[in-house]
Amino acid sequence: MIVEEIFNLVKYEIDDRAHIIVDTAKCANCDHKACVICCPAACYSWESGKLNFAYEACLECGTCEIVCDKKAIDWHYPRGGFGVCFRLT
């Protein structure tokens, strides 16, 4: 299975409170933008010298927090009942 196929097997209950907080001031000094490259859900993008982030499609893998050496990402699982629901059956 490839990552793109996963999106056909998930559903989301989107919370109005983000479970990921990004300190974009720290991102301004980032020279590699690993979160943009590594996020399988493409929640991060870099446009016009600014990081854009959308938590709604997050697959909750935590990769972004692991690869961010600037400690700009504060990642937690969503509140109970919210987030991604994998339907792999």
Backbone atoms as SQL, in Angstrom:
CREATE TABLE atoms (id INTEGER PRIMARY KEY, chain TEXT, resi INTEGER, resn TEXT, atom TEXT, x REAL, y REAL, z REAL);
INSERT INTO atoms VALUES
  (1, 'A', 1, 'MET', 'N', 0.840, -1.179, 0.000),
  (2, 'A', 1, 'MET', 'CA', 0.000, 0.000, 0.000),
  (3, 'A', 1, 'MET', 'C', 0.883, 1.239, 0.000),
  (4, 'A', 2, 'ILE', 'N', 0.521, 2.224, -0.806),
  (5, 'A', 2, 'ILE', 'CA', 1.260, 3.474, -0.837),
  (6, 'A', 2, 'ILE', 'C', 0.512, 4.522, -0.017),
  (7, 'A', 3, 'VAL', 'N', 1.225, 5.554, 0.396),
  (8, 'A', 3, 'VAL', 'CA', 0.660, 6.560, 1.292),
  (9, 'A', 3, 'VAL', 'C', -0.609, 7.182, 0.718),
  (10, 'A', 4, 'GLU', 'N', -0.634, 7.459, -0.551),
  (11, 'A', 4, 'GLU', 'CA', -1.800, 8.089, -1.159),
  (12, 'A', 4, 'GLU', 'C', -3.062, 7.237, -0.999),
  (13, 'A', 5, 'GLU', 'N', -2.896, 5.912, -0.975),
  (14, 'A', 5, 'GLU', 'CA', -4.051, 5.027, -0.815),
  (15, 'A', 5, 'GLU', 'C', -4.627, 5.080, 0.599),
  (16, 'A', 6, 'ILE', 'N', -3.825, 5.471, 1.566),
  (17, 'A', 6, 'ILE', 'CA', -4.306, 5.556, 2.952),
  (18, 'A', 6, 'ILE', 'C', -5.463, 6.534, 3.063),
  (19, 'A', 7, 'PHE', 'N', -5.430, 7.615, 2.293),
  (20, 'A', 7, 'PHE', 'CA', -6.477, 8.620, 2.390),
  (21, 'A', 7, 'PHE', 'C', -7.851, 8.074, 1.998),
  (22, 'A', 8, 'ASN', 'N', -7.893, 6.997, 1.248),
  (23, 'A', 8, 'ASN', 'CA', -9.160, 6.354, 0.920),
  (24, 'A', 8, 'ASN', 'C', -9.664, 5.490, 2.069),
  (25, 'A', 9, 'LEU', 'N', -8.819, 5.258, 3.057),
  (26, 'A', 9, 'LEU', 'CA', -9.156, 4.360, 4.155),
  (27, 'A', 9, 'LEU', 'C', -9.264, 5.067, 5.498),
  (28, 'A', 10, 'VAL', 'N', -9.384, 6.387, 5.484),
  (29, 'A', 10, 'VAL', 'CA', -9.492, 7.131, 6.737),
  (30, 'A', 10, 'VAL', 'C', -10.689, 8.068, 6.697),
  (31, 'A', 11, 'LYS', 'N', -11.138, 8.408, 7.885),
  (32, 'A', 11, 'LYS', 'CA', -12.120, 9.481, 8.014),
  (33, 'A', 11, 'LYS', 'C', -11.647, 10.364, 9.159),
  (34, 'A', 12, 'TYR', 'N', -12.129, 11.576, 9.189),
  (35, 'A', 12, 'TYR', 'CA', -11.681, 12.543, 10.180),
  (36, 'A', 12, 'TYR', 'C', -12.870, 13.097, 10.954),
  (37, 'A', 13, 'GLU', 'N', -12.664, 13.282, 12.235),
  (38, 'A', 13, 'GLU', 'CA', -13.551, 14.066, 13.077),
  (39, 'A', 13, 'GLU', 'C', -12.717, 15.275, 13.477),
  (40, 'A', 14, 'ILE', 'N', -12.946, 16.386, 12.816),
  (41, 'A', 14, 'ILE', 'CA', -12.087, 17.549, 12.985),
  (42, 'A', 14, 'ILE', 'C', -12.523, 18.356, 14.204),
  (43, 'A', 15, 'ASP', 'N', -11.548, 18.599, 15.073),
  (44, 'A', 15, 'ASP', 'CA', -11.741, 19.400, 16.271),
  (45, 'A', 15, 'ASP', 'C', -11.530, 20.865, 15.901),
  (46, 'A', 16, 'ASP', 'N', -12.213, 21.760, 16.583),
  (47, 'A', 16, 'ASP', 'CA', -11.988, 23.177, 16.326),
  (48, 'A', 16, 'ASP', 'C', -10.719, 23.675, 17.019),
  (49, 'A', 17, 'ARG', 'N', -10.144, 22.836, 17.880),
  (50, 'A', 17, 'ARG', 'CA', -8.870, 23.153, 18.535),
  (51, 'A', 17, 'ARG', 'C', -7.766, 22.310, 17.899),
  (52, 'A', 18, 'ALA', 'N', -6.741, 22.969, 17.428),
  (53, 'A', 18, 'ALA', 'CA', -5.618, 22.265, 16.794),
  (54, 'A', 18, 'ALA', 'C', -4.854, 21.442, 17.820),
  (55, 'A', 19, 'HIS', 'N', -4.463, 20.245, 17.440),
  (56, 'A', 19, 'HIS', 'CA', -3.657, 19.403, 18.325),
  (57, 'A', 19, 'HIS', 'C', -2.160, 19.600, 18.078),
  (58, 'A', 20, 'ILE', 'N', -1.846, 20.445, 17.122),
  (59, 'A', 20, 'ILE', 'CA', -0.461, 20.787, 16.810),
  (60, 'A', 20, 'ILE', 'C', -0.347, 22.310, 16.799),
  (61, 'A', 21, 'ILE', 'N', 0.617, 22.808, 17.559),
  (62, 'A', 21, 'ILE', 'CA', 0.894, 24.243, 17.591),
  (63, 'A', 21, 'ILE', 'C', 2.284, 24.444, 16.990),
  (64, 'A', 22, 'VAL', 'N', 2.376, 25.355, 16.033),
  (65, 'A', 22, 'VAL', 'CA', 3.640, 25.610, 15.353),
  (66, 'A', 22, 'VAL', 'C', 4.103, 27.032, 15.667),
  (67, 'A', 23, 'ASP', 'N', 5.322, 27.153, 16.156),
  (68, 'A', 23, 'ASP', 'CA', 5.936, 28.454, 16.420),
  (69, 'A', 23, 'ASP', 'C', 6.604, 28.917, 15.128),
  (70, 'A', 24, 'THR', 'N', 5.863, 29.650, 14.324),
  (71, 'A', 24, 'THR', 'CA', 6.348, 30.041, 12.997),
  (72, 'A', 24, 'THR', 'C', 7.538, 30.990, 13.057),
  (73, 'A', 25, 'ALA', 'N', 7.746, 31.643, 14.187),
  (74, 'A', 25, 'ALA', 'CA', 8.922, 32.502, 14.328),
  (75, 'A', 25, 'ALA', 'C', 10.195, 31.651, 14.262),
  (76, 'A', 26, 'LYS', 'N', 10.168, 30.475, 14.863),
  (77, 'A', 26, 'LYS', 'CA', 11.317, 29.567, 14.797),
  (78, 'A', 26, 'LYS', 'C', 11.472, 29.012, 13.382),
  (79, 'A', 27, 'CYS', 'N', 10.377, 28.816, 12.685),
  (80, 'A', 27, 'CYS', 'CA', 10.417, 28.267, 11.322),
  (81, 'A', 27, 'CYS', 'C', 11.102, 29.220, 10.339),
  (82, 'A', 28, 'ALA', 'N', 11.035, 30.492, 10.613),
  (83, 'A', 28, 'ALA', 'CA', 11.622, 31.481, 9.708),
  (84, 'A', 28, 'ALA', 'C', 13.121, 31.270, 9.540),
  (85, 'A', 29, 'ASN', 'N', 13.778, 30.701, 10.535),
  (86, 'A', 29, 'ASN', 'CA', 15.219, 30.464, 10.480),
  (87, 'A', 29, 'ASN', 'C', 15.577, 29.045, 10.055),
  (88, 'A', 30, 'CYS', 'N', 14.606, 28.258, 9.653),
  (89, 'A', 30, 'CYS', 'CA', 14.853, 26.871, 9.281),
  (90, 'A', 30, 'CYS', 'C', 15.457, 26.810, 7.880),
  (91, 'A', 31, 'ASP', 'N', 16.541, 26.052, 7.758),
  (92, 'A', 31, 'ASP', 'CA', 17.206, 25.960, 6.469),
  (93, 'A', 31, 'ASP', 'C', 16.865, 24.688, 5.691),
  (94, 'A', 32, 'HIS', 'N', 16.149, 23.745, 6.304),
  (95, 'A', 32, 'HIS', 'CA', 15.861, 22.486, 5.604),
  (96, 'A', 32, 'HIS', 'C', 14.372, 22.197, 5.428),
  (97, 'A', 33, 'LYS', 'N', 13.533, 22.770, 6.245),
  (98, 'A', 33, 'LYS', 'CA', 12.075, 22.612, 6.135),
  (99, 'A', 33, 'LYS', 'C', 11.661, 21.141, 6.074),
  (100, 'A', 34, 'ALA', 'N', 12.207, 20.367, 7.004),
  (101, 'A', 34, 'ALA', 'CA', 11.968, 18.924, 7.029),
  (102, 'A', 34, 'ALA', 'C', 10.498, 18.572, 7.204),
  (103, 'A', 35, 'CYS', 'N', 9.744, 19.383, 7.940),
  (104, 'A', 35, 'CYS', 'CA', 8.325, 19.077, 8.140),
  (105, 'A', 35, 'CYS', 'C', 7.566, 19.081, 6.809),
  (106, 'A', 36, 'VAL', 'N', 7.923, 19.997, 5.918),
  (107, 'A', 36, 'VAL', 'CA', 7.276, 20.080, 4.606),
  (108, 'A', 36, 'VAL', 'C', 7.577, 18.825, 3.791),
  (109, 'A', 37, 'ILE', 'N', 8.807, 18.366, 3.887),
  (110, 'A', 37, 'ILE', 'CA', 9.244, 17.209, 3.107),
  (111, 'A', 37, 'ILE', 'C', 8.702, 15.902, 3.677),
  (112, 'A', 38, 'CYS', 'N', 8.650, 15.788, 5.001),
  (113, 'A', 38, 'CYS', 'CA', 8.369, 14.503, 5.659),
  (114, 'A', 38, 'CYS', 'C', 6.902, 14.228, 5.974),
  (115, 'A', 39, 'CYS', 'N', 6.066, 15.224, 6.034),
  (116, 'A', 39, 'CYS', 'CA', 4.667, 14.998, 6.420),
  (117, 'A', 39, 'CYS', 'C', 3.934, 14.221, 5.328),
  (118, 'A', 40, 'PRO', 'N', 3.475, 12.990, 5.629),
  (119, 'A', 40, 'PRO', 'CA', 2.797, 12.198, 4.600),
  (120, 'A', 40, 'PRO', 'C', 1.441, 12.760, 4.195),
  (121, 'A', 41, 'ALA', 'N', 0.851, 13.596, 5.033),
  (122, 'A', 41, 'ALA', 'CA', -0.449, 14.181, 4.723),
  (123, 'A', 41, 'ALA', 'C', -0.333, 15.564, 4.094),
  (124, 'A', 42, 'ALA', 'N', 0.882, 16.030, 3.896),
  (125, 'A', 42, 'ALA', 'CA', 1.144, 17.347, 3.301),
  (126, 'A', 42, 'ALA', 'C', 0.438, 18.462, 4.066),
  (127, 'A', 43, 'CYS', 'N', 0.502, 18.395, 5.385),
  (128, 'A', 43, 'CYS', 'CA', -0.112, 19.430, 6.239),
  (129, 'A', 43, 'CYS', 'C', 0.701, 20.718, 6.249),
  (130, 'A', 44, 'TYR', 'N', 1.970, 20.623, 5.867),
  (131, 'A', 44, 'TYR', 'CA', 2.869, 21.775, 5.891),
  (132, 'A', 44, 'TYR', 'C', 3.222, 22.186, 4.473),
  (133, 'A', 45, 'SER', 'N', 3.287, 23.500, 4.257),
  (134, 'A', 45, 'SER', 'CA', 3.761, 24.021, 2.974),
  (135, 'A', 45, 'SER', 'C', 4.509, 25.320, 3.234),
  (136, 'A', 46, 'TRP', 'N', 5.418, 25.628, 2.352),
  (137, 'A', 46, 'TRP', 'CA', 6.229, 26.830, 2.481),
  (138, 'A', 46, 'TRP', 'C', 5.947, 27.701, 1.275),
  (139, 'A', 47, 'GLU', 'N', 5.383, 28.881, 1.524),
  (140, 'A', 47, 'GLU', 'CA', 5.022, 29.781, 0.431),
  (141, 'A', 47, 'GLU', 'C', 5.388, 31.210, 0.792),
  (142, 'A', 48, 'SER', 'N', 6.020, 31.885, -0.121),
  (143, 'A', 48, 'SER', 'CA', 6.400, 33.288, 0.049),
  (144, 'A', 48, 'SER', 'C', 7.170, 33.519, 1.349),
  (145, 'A', 49, 'GLY', 'N', 8.072, 32.606, 1.676),
  (146, 'A', 49, 'GLY', 'CA', 8.894, 32.755, 2.867),
  (147, 'A', 49, 'GLY', 'C', 8.176, 32.526, 4.174),
  (148, 'A', 50, 'LYS', 'N', 7.015, 31.876, 4.128),
  (149, 'A', 50, 'LYS', 'CA', 6.218, 31.654, 5.333),
  (150, 'A', 50, 'LYS', 'C', 5.711, 30.210, 5.365),
  (151, 'A', 51, 'LEU', 'N', 5.735, 29.630, 6.564),
  (152, 'A', 51, 'LEU', 'CA', 5.204, 28.284, 6.736),
  (153, 'A', 51, 'LEU', 'C', 3.692, 28.346, 6.889),
  (154, 'A', 52, 'ASN', 'N', 2.994, 27.541, 6.110),
  (155, 'A', 52, 'ASN', 'CA', 1.543, 27.383, 6.243),
  (156, 'A', 52, 'ASN', 'C', 1.288, 25.991, 6.799),
  (157, 'A', 53, 'PHE', 'N', 0.304, 25.895, 7.671),
  (158, 'A', 53, 'PHE', 'CA', 0.026, 24.630, 8.327),
  (159, 'A', 53, 'PHE', 'C', -1.483, 24.432, 8.441),
  (160, 'A', 54, 'ALA', 'N', -1.926, 23.191, 8.147),
  (161, 'A', 54, 'ALA', 'CA', -3.335, 22.819, 8.284),
  (162, 'A', 54, 'ALA', 'C', -3.391, 21.483, 9.013),
  (163, 'A', 55, 'TYR', 'N', -3.861, 21.490, 10.242),
  (164, 'A', 55, 'TYR', 'CA', -3.882, 20.274, 11.071),
  (165, 'A', 55, 'TYR', 'C', -5.014, 19.322, 10.714),
  (166, 'A', 56, 'GLU', 'N', -5.998, 19.779, 9.983),
  (167, 'A', 56, 'GLU', 'CA', -7.220, 19.007, 9.752),
  (168, 'A', 56, 'GLU', 'C', -6.991, 17.657, 9.067),
  (169, 'A', 57, 'ALA', 'N', -5.996, 17.538, 8.212),
  (170, 'A', 57, 'ALA', 'CA', -5.749, 16.275, 7.495),
  (171, 'A', 57, 'ALA', 'C', -4.639, 15.436, 8.121),
  (172, 'A', 58, 'CYS', 'N', -4.216, 15.792, 9.316),
  (173, 'A', 58, 'CYS', 'CA', -3.104, 15.113, 9.985),
  (174, 'A', 58, 'CYS', 'C', -3.409, 13.630, 10.189),
  (175, 'A', 59, 'LEU', 'N', -2.431, 12.790, 9.874),
  (176, 'A', 59, 'LEU', 'CA', -2.562, 11.344, 10.076),
  (177, 'A', 59, 'LEU', 'C', -2.067, 10.902, 11.452),
  (178, 'A', 60, 'GLU', 'N', -1.649, 11.864, 12.270),
  (179, 'A', 60, 'GLU', 'CA', -1.235, 11.629, 13.659),
  (180, 'A', 60, 'GLU', 'C', -0.030, 10.704, 13.776),
  (181, 'A', 61, 'CYS', 'N', 0.905, 10.827, 12.855),
  (182, 'A', 61, 'CYS', 'CA', 2.105, 9.986, 12.903),
  (183, 'A', 61, 'CYS', 'C', 3.192, 10.584, 13.787),
  (184, 'A', 62, 'GLY', 'N', 3.188, 11.907, 13.978),
  (185, 'A', 62, 'GLY', 'CA', 4.181, 12.562, 14.819),
  (186, 'A', 62, 'GLY', 'C', 5.500, 12.834, 14.139),
  (187, 'A', 63, 'THR', 'N', 5.607, 12.537, 12.861),
  (188, 'A', 63, 'THR', 'CA', 6.857, 12.728, 12.134),
  (189, 'A', 63, 'THR', 'C', 7.323, 14.175, 12.187),
  (190, 'A', 64, 'CYS', 'N', 6.422, 15.116, 12.064),
  (191, 'A', 64, 'CYS', 'CA', 6.802, 16.524, 12.036),
  (192, 'A', 64, 'CYS', 'C', 7.545, 16.938, 13.305),
  (193, 'A', 65, 'GLU', 'N', 7.066, 16.501, 14.447),
  (194, 'A', 65, 'GLU', 'CA', 7.726, 16.858, 15.710),
  (195, 'A', 65, 'GLU', 'C', 9.106, 16.210, 15.804),
  (196, 'A', 66, 'ILE', 'N', 9.224, 15.004, 15.306),
  (197, 'A', 66, 'ILE', 'CA', 10.508, 14.289, 15.366),
  (198, 'A', 66, 'ILE', 'C', 11.557, 14.956, 14.479),
  (199, 'A', 67, 'VAL', 'N', 11.183, 15.359, 13.268),
  (200, 'A', 67, 'VAL', 'CA', 12.167, 15.913, 12.334),
  (201, 'A', 67, 'VAL', 'C', 12.484, 17.385, 12.572),
  (202, 'A', 68, 'CYS', 'N', 11.696, 18.067, 13.380),
  (203, 'A', 68, 'CYS', 'CA', 11.913, 19.496, 13.617),
  (204, 'A', 68, 'CYS', 'C', 12.999, 19.689, 14.677),
  (205, 'A', 69, 'ASP', 'N', 14.185, 20.053, 14.230),
  (206, 'A', 69, 'ASP', 'CA', 15.288, 20.273, 15.164),
  (207, 'A', 69, 'ASP', 'C', 15.254, 21.667, 15.797),
  (208, 'A', 70, 'LYS', 'N', 14.321, 22.498, 15.383),
  (209, 'A', 70, 'LYS', 'CA', 14.172, 23.844, 15.948),
  (210, 'A', 70, 'LYS', 'C', 13.218, 23.851, 17.147),
  (211, 'A', 71, 'LYS', 'N', 12.603, 22.704, 17.421),
  (212, 'A', 71, 'LYS', 'CA', 11.608, 22.591, 18.509),
  (213, 'A', 71, 'LYS', 'C', 10.462, 23.581, 18.308),
  (214, 'A', 72, 'ALA', 'N', 10.056, 23.743, 17.053),
  (215, 'A', 72, 'ALA', 'CA', 8.994, 24.685, 16.706),
  (216, 'A', 72, 'ALA', 'C', 7.611, 24.034, 16.716),
  (217, 'A', 73, 'ILE', 'N', 7.567, 22.706, 16.834),
  (218, 'A', 73, 'ILE', 'CA', 6.294, 21.991, 16.743),
  (219, 'A', 73, 'ILE', 'C', 5.947, 21.348, 18.077),
  (220, 'A', 74, 'ASP', 'N', 4.786, 21.717, 18.595),
  (221, 'A', 74, 'ASP', 'CA', 4.257, 21.135, 19.832),
  (222, 'A', 74, 'ASP', 'C', 3.107, 20.227, 19.413),
  (223, 'A', 75, 'TRP', 'N', 3.361, 18.930, 19.386),
  (224, 'A', 75, 'TRP', 'CA', 2.427, 17.941, 18.847),
  (225, 'A', 75, 'TRP', 'C', 1.835, 17.093, 19.969),
  (226, 'A', 76, 'HIS', 'N', 0.524, 16.925, 19.942),
  (227, 'A', 76, 'HIS', 'CA', -0.191, 16.050, 20.877),
  (228, 'A', 76, 'HIS', 'C', -1.277, 15.335, 20.091),
  (229, 'A', 77, 'TYR', 'N', -1.728, 14.219, 20.610),
  (230, 'A', 77, 'TYR', 'CA', -2.884, 13.577, 19.991),
  (231, 'A', 77, 'TYR', 'C', -4.101, 14.475, 20.176),
  (232, 'A', 78, 'PRO', 'N', -5.056, 14.429, 19.263),
  (233, 'A', 78, 'PRO', 'CA', -6.283, 15.209, 19.423),
  (234, 'A', 78, 'PRO', 'C', -7.077, 14.750, 20.647),
  (235, 'A', 79, 'ARG', 'N', -7.963, 15.616, 21.079),
  (236, 'A', 79, 'ARG', 'CA', -8.846, 15.249, 22.186),
  (237, 'A', 79, 'ARG', 'C', -9.652, 14.020, 21.798),
  (238, 'A', 80, 'GLY', 'N', -10.110, 13.295, 22.807),
  (239, 'A', 80, 'GLY', 'CA', -10.894, 12.088, 22.585),
  (240, 'A', 80, 'GLY', 'C', -12.072, 12.309, 21.648),
  (241, 'A', 81, 'GLY', 'N', -12.228, 11.413, 20.698),
  (242, 'A', 81, 'GLY', 'CA', -13.326, 11.499, 19.739),
  (243, 'A', 81, 'GLY', 'C', -12.996, 12.293, 18.493),
  (244, 'A', 82, 'PHE', 'N', -11.837, 12.957, 18.479),
  (245, 'A', 82, 'PHE', 'CA', -11.450, 13.753, 17.325),
  (246, 'A', 82, 'PHE', 'C', -10.210, 13.153, 16.677),
  (247, 'A', 83, 'GLY', 'N', -9.938, 13.591, 15.467),
  (248, 'A', 83, 'GLY', 'CA', -8.741, 13.158, 14.749),
  (249, 'A', 83, 'GLY', 'C', -9.068, 12.149, 13.677),
  (250, 'A', 84, 'VAL', 'N', -8.054, 11.403, 13.331),
  (251, 'A', 84, 'VAL', 'CA', -8.170, 10.454, 12.229),
  (252, 'A', 84, 'VAL', 'C', -8.692, 9.100, 12.749),
  (253, 'A', 85, 'CYS', 'N', -9.488, 8.452, 11.916),
  (254, 'A', 85, 'CYS', 'CA', -9.984, 7.111, 12.220),
  (255, 'A', 85, 'CYS', 'C', -9.615, 6.245, 11.013),
  (256, 'A', 86, 'PHE', 'N', -8.690, 5.318, 11.244),
  (257, 'A', 86, 'PHE', 'CA', -8.245, 4.434, 10.158),
  (258, 'A', 86, 'PHE', 'C', -9.248, 3.290, 9.971),
  (259, 'A', 87, 'ARG', 'N', -9.633, 3.061, 8.739),
  (260, 'A', 87, 'ARG', 'CA', -10.572, 1.979, 8.409),
  (261, 'A', 87, 'ARG', 'C', -9.856, 0.986, 7.514),
  (262, 'A', 88, 'LEU', 'N', -9.040, 0.157, 8.089),
  (263, 'A', 88, 'LEU', 'CA', -8.203, -0.748, 7.293),
  (264, 'A', 88, 'LEU', 'C', -8.805, -2.129, 7.145),
  (265, 'A', 89, 'THR', 'N', -10.087, -2.278, 7.379),
  (266, 'A', 89, 'THR', 'CA', -10.722, -3.591, 7.233),
  (267, 'A', 89, 'THR', 'C', -11.451, -3.699, 5.934);
